[in-house]
Amino acid sequence: MGKLGRAAAAAHRDACALVDLRRDLSEDEKLFVLTHYQESTSTTQATDGAFFTPPGLARDMRLEVVGNRILDLGAGIGHLAFACRNPWGQVNGDPARDLVCVERNPEFVRVGMKVVPEASWWCGDLLRVHRQRMRLFDTVIANPPFGAVARTDDGPGYHGARFEYHAIAVASQVARHGVFLIPQSSAPFRYSGRRAMEHDQGDTEYHRFQAGTGIALHANCGIDTSYYRDDWHHTPIATEIVTCDFTDIAVTRRRRSLATVTPITHAFAHQGSPDRAAS
Ligand SMILES: C[S@@+](CC[C@H](N)C(=O)[O-])C[C@H]1O[C@@H](n2cnc3c(N)ncnc32)[C@H](O)[C@@H]1O
């Protein structure tokens, strides 16, 4: 915790104390943990690429989520899954959302299970998710690691250095819709922090990704991520929220041709309720 200021370190300790309580947390307590738990303090795993989404931005991303069965890839302690819950669903007569979170860092999973206990939590590698037998998701939501961070595998159809593209390629195999926070330089448009939308900004690597996977990245409903510039725990880079329609013919064909699937228990140390995880 060396680099944290005194107030941030104290708030982080309070957040950890809440996580250790032997009772369920209130909504306010969950929000406190989401706001003050510091990802840089994790000791069990390298924290490369661990930058938790500010709660306000997570709530904005939720606007692009469709359907009831939601997968959060690289879930951290559950900022995006928390925003995707439908706590007033029962009042409105809506079905509860079926949330699945995949995160490789066991410490984050432990915190996440306290903050979003209604989700199924899998401690494992998001780059292997499409090799599991599971029911299709309506939406994958993710703020994945960015750029050339270490990885165990390539996403289907993409072999470059951008982790965010690998995560999206994996998502295309398991869902019909996607919502991703990615570096602005990886998006084919510029909107956040600009005076107006700038189209056709995709670079060579984006076009390589698109040609290899059949996936196009689209703009969102008008969310300017720079509005939350001061809410990150670290100095943020410029980002965009991109959306994907994975029902495109090319992507569906690739999904069908994927022959090798393994039972879910082989690749994941599963920590949620098994009956909701696979079918
Ligand atoms: C940018 S953080 C975002 C966390 C969370 N989704 C949020 O929005 O606050 C990315 C997360 O992905 C996790 N991660 C990195 N590589 C992973 C992998 N191969 N499989 C699963 N999780 C991974 C990191 O531990 C980190 O928690």
The ligand as an SDF file (V2000), in Angstrom:
LIG
                    3D

 27 29  0  0  0  0  0  0  0  0999 V2000
   -9.1790   -3.3060  -16.2000 C   0  0  0  0  0  0  0  0  0  0  0  0
   -9.5420   -4.4130  -14.8800 S   0  0  0  0  0  0  0  0  0  0  0  0
  -11.3060   -4.2560  -14.8390 C   0  0  0  0  0  0  0  0  0  0  0  0
  -11.9580   -4.9070  -13.6770 C   0  0  0  0  0  0  0  0  0  0  0  0
  -13.4810   -4.7670  -13.6370 C   0  0  0  0  0  0  0  0  0  0  0  0
  -14.1030   -5.3900  -14.7910 N   0  0  0  0  0  0  0  0  0  0  0  0
  -13.8910   -3.3210  -13.6040 C   0  0  0  0  0  0  0  0  0  0  0  0
  -14.4470   -2.8650  -14.6080 O   0  0  0  0  0  0  0  0  0  0  0  0
  -13.6710   -2.6640  -12.6150 O   0  0  0  0  0  0  0  0  0  0  0  0
   -9.2600   -5.9840  -15.6940 C   0  0  0  0  0  0  0  0  0  0  0  0
   -9.4050   -7.2020  -14.8000 C   0  0  0  0  0  0  0  0  0  0  0  0
   -9.1160   -8.3680  -15.5880 O   0  0  0  0  0  0  0  0  0  0  0  0
   -8.4100   -9.3000  -14.7890 C   0  0  0  0  0  0  0  0  0  0  0  0
   -7.6590  -10.1700  -15.7100 N   0  0  0  0  0  0  0  0  0  0  0  0
   -6.5230   -9.8980  -16.3720 C   0  0  0  0  0  0  0  0  0  0  0  0
   -6.1930  -10.9290  -17.1730 N   0  0  0  0  0  0  0  0  0  0  0  0
   -7.1400  -11.8730  -17.0020 C   0  0  0  0  0  0  0  0  0  0  0  0
   -7.3590  -13.1580  -17.5450 C   0  0  0  0  0  0  0  0  0  0  0  0
   -6.5320  -13.6930  -18.4330 N   0  0  0  0  0  0  0  0  0  0  0  0
   -8.4430  -13.8430  -17.1410 N   0  0  0  0  0  0  0  0  0  0  0  0
   -9.3030  -13.3230  -16.2220 C   0  0  0  0  0  0  0  0  0  0  0  0
   -9.1480  -12.1080  -15.6750 N   0  0  0  0  0  0  0  0  0  0  0  0
   -8.0890  -11.3850  -16.0600 C   0  0  0  0  0  0  0  0  0  0  0  0
   -7.5340   -8.4500  -13.8800 C   0  0  0  0  0  0  0  0  0  0  0  0
   -7.1560   -9.1520  -12.7070 O   0  0  0  0  0  0  0  0  0  0  0  0
   -8.4700   -7.2670  -13.6120 C   0  0  0  0  0  0  0  0  0  0  0  0
   -9.2350   -7.4940  -12.4600 O   0  0  0  0  0  0  0  0  0  0  0  0
  1  2  1  0
  2  3  1  0
  2 10  1  0
  3  4  1  0
  4  5  1  0
  5  6  1  0
  5  7  1  0
  7  8  2  0
  7  9  1  0
 10 11  1  0
 11 12  1  0
 11 26  1  0
 12 13  1  0
 13 14  1  0
 13 24  1  0
 14 15  1  0
 14 23  1  0
 15 16  2  0
 16 17  1  0
 17 18  1  0
 17 23  2  0
 18 19  1  0
 18 20  2  0
 20 21  1  0
 21 22  2  0
 22 23  1  0
 24 25  1  0
 24 26  1  0
 26 27  1  0
M  CHG  2   2   1   9  -1
M  END
$$$$
